[in-house]
Amino acid sequence: MQVGNSSMELTKDDSFTNVLLKLKGQSVDIILKNGQTRTGKIKLESDFFIQVERQDSKSFYDSIIRNEDISAVEMKVRS
């Protein structure tokens, strides 16, 4: 799978946390279980949370999101 300017290989054995690690530094849309969306680059990933550097009108804010609150992650895979 091509993500941004780099490629990312996914396997059926990848955990959600492992996929987030592979997306570190990439621009993504994080869809939360409550329906809200956070857009930015994944700055830090752990087993329990991710840190997202915001890329909107509040670009000087980062978000810390618990992995259990994430419903989906969208990323650009082709131009």
N, C-alpha and C positions, 0 to 999 in steps of 0.2 A: 504494500500500500504506500503510495506517495503522499506524504504529509508536508505541506509547505514546500520547502526546498530540499527536503530530505526524505528518505524512504524509511518505512517502519514495517517490520515483519510481525504479524500477529500469528499466534498459534492457538489451538484449542485449549492448551494447558495454561495460557496466560491468565493471571489473576487481574482483577480490576486495578489493584494497586500497581502491578507491574505495567499495565497499559498506561497508567498515569505517569509512571516514571519514564516511559518511552516518549511521552508527549512533553516532557520538561523543556521549557524554552519555546514551545510552539504556541501560537495563538489559537484559542479554543473558546467555545461557548459551553458553559457549564449550566445544565438545566437541573434545578433543584426539585426535590419532591413536592415542594409547595408551589411549583409552577414558575417561580422566578428564574431569571437567567443572569448569569455573571459572565462577562466577556473579558478576556485578557490572556496573558501568558502565564503558564504554570512556572512558578519560580522555585517552589520547594514542594516535595512530595514525601509523605510518610505513610505508615500503615494506618494512621488514624485521621489525617487531614492533608489538605493541600493549601498552599499559599498562591493566590492568583494576583498578579500585577495588573491592575485595572487599566483599560485602554479606552476610556470614554471621557466624558466631561469631568469626571472625578479622577483623572489620571494620577493624581498624587496620593491616592488611596490604594491599599492592598486589601484583599479579602482572605480570611482564613476560613476554610469550609471543611466541615467534617465529612469524611468519605461516606458515612452512612446517610448523609443528607442529599447525596448526589443521585439523581435519577438517570441522567444521560450526559454524555460529552459529545459535542459536535466539533469537527475540525475540517478544514479545507483539505481535500485530498486530490483535487485536480483543478486546473485553471480553465 
